[in-house]
Amino acid sequence: MISFTKTQKGKLGEIKAVEYLRSIGHTILFTNFRNRFGEIDIISFHSGCLFCLEVKSWKQSSKISPIEIFNETKKRKMRKLYIFLLKKYPPICHLTVSFGLVQILEKREVRFYSSLF
């Protein structure tokens, strides 16, 4: 059995998330978009909406849900990054934004929560 580090597992999860999003019609605009506030794992576009997405590889047996990572601090950081994105790329300011999560489970199953806040 191959064992991966947390970083390797995260990268594999992001690759799987990008593949999944493309398969459902998303255009990937950025991966690992970052500045001093933090990072948004994937920014994609689909049906007139901009998606700012966190990717989490998560054990299905975990007692907490990855959705619980969206505490007020995380939400504030993602919003600040989104404002930074708008300043850097003004043509996208007219798009509706959705903050969400792509969860990658152990058996490479994907769960997409498109609008968490």
Secondary structure, 3 states (H helix, E strand, C coil): CCCCCHHHHHHHHHHHHHHHHHHCCCEEEEEEEEECCEEEEEEEEECCEEEEEEEEEECCCCCCCHHHHCCHHHHHHHHHHHHHHHHHCHHHCCCEEEEEEEEEECCCCEEEECCCC
